[in-house]
Amino acid sequence: MQESRKRAHLLGFIQHGVNSHATGMWRHPKDKVGWNYARPAYWQHLARTMERGMFDAMFIADELAPYNTFANSSEETVKWAVQCPTHEPSTIVPIITGATRHLGVGLTLSTAFEHPYSMCRRLSSLDHLSEGRIAWNIVSSYSKSEWEAYGAETSERSSRYDRLEEYMELSYKLWDSWEPDAIVADKASGIYADPAKVHEVVHEGRFYRCRGRHFVAPSPQGRPVLWQAGSSDQGRDFAAKHAEAIFAVHPGVARMRQHSDDMNERLQGKFDRPKGAVKLIYGVQPIVGSSRAEAQEKQAFIRELVPQSGALALISGHFGLDFSKYPLDQAIQDIEIFGIQGMYESIVHSRGGGAVTVAEAAEIYGLQFSMPQLVGTAADIADQMETFLDEGGADGFMLLATYTPGCFEEFVDLVVPEMQRRGRLRTHYSGSTLREHLMEA
Ligand SMILES: Cc1cc2nc3c(=O)[nH]c(=O)nc-3n(C[C@H](O)[C@H](O)[C@H](O)COP(=O)(O)O)c2cc1C
């Protein structure tokens, strides 16, 4: 019975750019009316809206360069604003946390081109400035455009995960290197910190070397909440070993359940961590209306906004396959791809086992990132969320935007009270850090 009263963790999925995930979002007549995504006021408003809705965090996705897999060019990406332009994500964190008291921020930062030493320094600094409200979405750059932009050779999935493993080993050494009572701050003697308690990190690994003390005093959470969204076999093992929360996408409840069971088995069977140690957050795209008919009208309208070429550039970038070389009516195959395996599989399975053509894949992905669309009244949406919580094993939801800030305002005004009435969402924040909020049952 306890499972049936589980409360949902909510996160708002966005990017520091003109568009976030739904391709064509910026064209919507209600998108960013009176707001400039590149200015602080927009982020302050979005943050306050999510905090009003008792969200755990705003979750900022990121990639490091415009996709260029489609026809070996970033032309379509730029033309249709396919997650482009995208500004640097950590720059907006203090604006978001400065405008709120409880809302956390999930920050996507790639390990591919940054040494763990500066990564840990940045994340510890942000944990201080946010008073303990930072999560790090650990990614390793899957897209060829990112490697080319940094002038580097692309690397295969297995070597990306090998490097990541060592990245984490060194990161833990840095974050754990200051003992809690290292800072003395004794004005009379002039001693600020006891060097015996600020341990120098010496690391000589296969991929990284480091000799130095962590430059930042221990932060409120000690280290950011560790988040992961890889869902290949290696990605799931990495998450079961290191993460405190995952983000995954599945087209329906049956595959969510499989993922939830799989993660819990890995946790217990391979890594000696208890069931539930990793919060399972699944993506959904809510489209709420005052009636079902109104919601369905909104859904149809949004679908019309997705430009096919832009969506093809998006799936080419995300999956690492150049879809300019495939006929639009060709069925996509269940194969191992270079890019985001979990997203690819959710597209392959989006018709319940039926064939999905390239054109359909572009439409589904361009619109909803292969997440389930929850369309209807607030009660309809709450019903579906309850099903995912109880039958899919979800601990919460990453909400994919349709237009901003409006879709989050509508969700908070309509769906949040319904979820609260059902006892499925907190009515107040009880902790102070993001980790405390996320770990609440
Ligand atoms: C729902 C979801 C969201 C993701 N968001 C990002 C992102 O914002 N930036 C990024 O570089 N990678 C992102 N990824 C990629 C993964 O974190 C991971 O690096 C990639 O999926 C390759 O690992 P995998 O093959 O194990 O899935 C995302 C993946 C998923 C499934």
The ligand as an SDF file (V2000), in Angstrom:
LIG
                    3D

 31 33  0  0  0  0  0  0  0  0999 V2000
   16.7120   11.3650  -21.2640 C   0  0  0  0  0  0  0  0  0  0  0  0
   18.1210   11.6270  -21.6220 C   0  0  0  0  0  0  0  0  0  0  0  0
   18.6350   12.9160  -21.5680 C   0  0  0  0  0  0  0  0  0  0  0  0
   19.9480   13.1760  -21.9020 C   0  0  0  0  0  0  0  0  0  0  0  0
   20.4240   14.4600  -21.8430 N   0  0  0  0  0  0  0  0  0  0  0  0
   21.6920   14.6950  -22.2540 C   0  0  0  0  0  0  0  0  0  0  0  0
   22.1970   16.0110  -22.3000 C   0  0  0  0  0  0  0  0  0  0  0  0
   21.5160   16.9740  -21.9670 O   0  0  0  0  0  0  0  0  0  0  0  0
   23.4550   16.2020  -22.7530 N   0  0  0  0  0  0  0  0  0  0  0  0
   24.2590   15.1660  -23.1410 C   0  0  0  0  0  0  0  0  0  0  0  0
   25.3900   15.3990  -23.5400 O   0  0  0  0  0  0  0  0  0  0  0  0
   23.8090   13.9040  -23.1010 N   0  0  0  0  0  0  0  0  0  0  0  0
   22.5510   13.6490  -22.6750 C   0  0  0  0  0  0  0  0  0  0  0  0
   22.0960   12.3800  -22.6630 N   0  0  0  0  0  0  0  0  0  0  0  0
   23.0490   11.3290  -23.0410 C   0  0  0  0  0  0  0  0  0  0  0  0
   23.4460   10.4180  -21.9110 C   0  0  0  0  0  0  0  0  0  0  0  0
   23.6800   11.0080  -20.7160 O   0  0  0  0  0  0  0  0  0  0  0  0
   24.5750    9.4840  -22.3060 C   0  0  0  0  0  0  0  0  0  0  0  0
   25.7850   10.1570  -22.3650 O   0  0  0  0  0  0  0  0  0  0  0  0
   24.3020    8.9150  -23.6270 C   0  0  0  0  0  0  0  0  0  0  0  0
   23.0030    8.4060  -23.5780 O   0  0  0  0  0  0  0  0  0  0  0  0
   25.2380    7.8080  -23.9920 C   0  0  0  0  0  0  0  0  0  0  0  0
   25.1200    6.8160  -23.0580 O   0  0  0  0  0  0  0  0  0  0  0  0
   24.2520    5.5260  -23.2900 P   0  0  0  0  0  0  0  0  0  0  0  0
   24.6650    4.9900  -24.5820 O   0  0  0  0  0  0  0  0  0  0  0  0
   24.6360    4.6650  -22.1180 O   0  0  0  0  0  0  0  0  0  0  0  0
   22.8060    5.8650  -23.2910 O   0  0  0  0  0  0  0  0  0  0  0  0
   20.7730   12.1090  -22.3180 C   0  0  0  0  0  0  0  0  0  0  0  0
   20.2610   10.8150  -22.3800 C   0  0  0  0  0  0  0  0  0  0  0  0
   18.9560   10.5660  -22.0490 C   0  0  0  0  0  0  0  0  0  0  0  0
   18.4440    9.1570  -22.1340 C   0  0  0  0  0  0  0  0  0  0  0  0
  1  2  1  0
  2  3  1  0
  2 30  2  0
  3  4  2  0
  4  5  1  0
  4 28  1  0
  5  6  2  0
  6  7  1  0
  6 13  1  0
  7  8  2  0
  7  9  1  0
  9 10  1  0
 10 11  2  0
 10 12  1  0
 12 13  2  0
 13 14  1  0
 14 15  1  0
 14 28  1  0
 15 16  1  0
 16 17  1  0
 16 18  1  0
 18 19  1  0
 18 20  1  0
 20 21  1  0
 20 22  1  0
 22 23  1  0
 23 24  1  0
 24 25  2  0
 24 26  1  0
 24 27  1  0
 28 29  2  0
 29 30  1  0
 30 31  1  0
M  END
$$$$
